[in-house]
């Protein structure tokens, strides 16, 4: 979708006083998106180097992701986790891993019927974090 089209849609949504959070279905949608996204990542052998955590750590990470996505989309959640540079520092996340990450996020949005402008806007929010997360070519 072209940038101008996305910008127009965002402008219309703001004029209607609806956040992306509200337009995609609020917290239930955010939660479902996060769950499906993480299922995709965890099933991919490319990401096995990131899986050596306890069940409690994984549960906490999942909740932090939900809170972060909720806050980024304009919802009422407060993200209390570390900044992305600190959280991902030293992991040597590559551009290829970032691209796969975006593929799983896009698939999670599709599975939860988030399409069109809302999908593009959501993916743009995630993409804005790349500079803090992926540092290897």
C-alpha positions, -999 to +999 in steps of 0.1 A: +000+000+000+013+034-008+024+057+019+000+084+009-029+060+012-018+048+046-014+085+057-049+093+045-064+064+064-045+073+096-057+109+092-093+097+088-090+074+118-076+102+139-104+125+128-129+098+139-110+095+173-103+058+168-069+044+176-054+015+157-060-005+190-098+002+187-099-004+149-084-038+151-105-051+180-089-039+212-070-062+237-085-095+226-072-089+190-038-078+203-036-109+225-046-133+196-021-116+173+007-120+198-001-156+204-002-165+167+030-145+160+049-163+188+036-197+177+050-191+142+084-179+155+087-208+179+079-234+152+106-221+129+140-238+133+157-205+124+147-192+158+157-221+180+186-202+194+161-179+212+141-207+229+162-217+259+141-200+285+119-213+314+082-216+310+078-187+334+102-165+314+083-173+282+050-165+298+064-131+310+079-124+275+045-131+260+027-107+283+053-080+277+048-084+240+010-080+244+015-050+265+040-034+241+018-041+210-012-027+229+006+005+239+021+009+204-013+007+188-027+034+211-043+012+237-044+017+275-017-008+283+016+002+299+047-015+286+071-020+315+098-040+298+132-030+287+138-008+257+144-027+225+182-019+223+187-034+257+164-063+253+179-075+220+215-063+225+241-090+219+216-113+201+231-104+167+197-105+150+202-104+113+182-087+085+171-122+074+158-130+109+140-096+109+124-104+076+112-138+089+099-120+120+079-097+098+065-126+078+052-142+110+037-109+122+020-105+088+006-141+090-007-135+125-025-104+114-040-123+084-051-151+107-069-126+129-085-108+099-065-076+102-063-064+067-059-033+046-049-001+062-050-015+097-026-043+087-002-019+070-003+005+099+004-023+124+033-036+104+047-001+101+047+001+139+066-031+141+090-021+113+098+011+132+115-010+158+139-027+134+167-001+140+167-010+177+166-048+172+183-060+140+219-050+137+235-077+115+235-080+078 
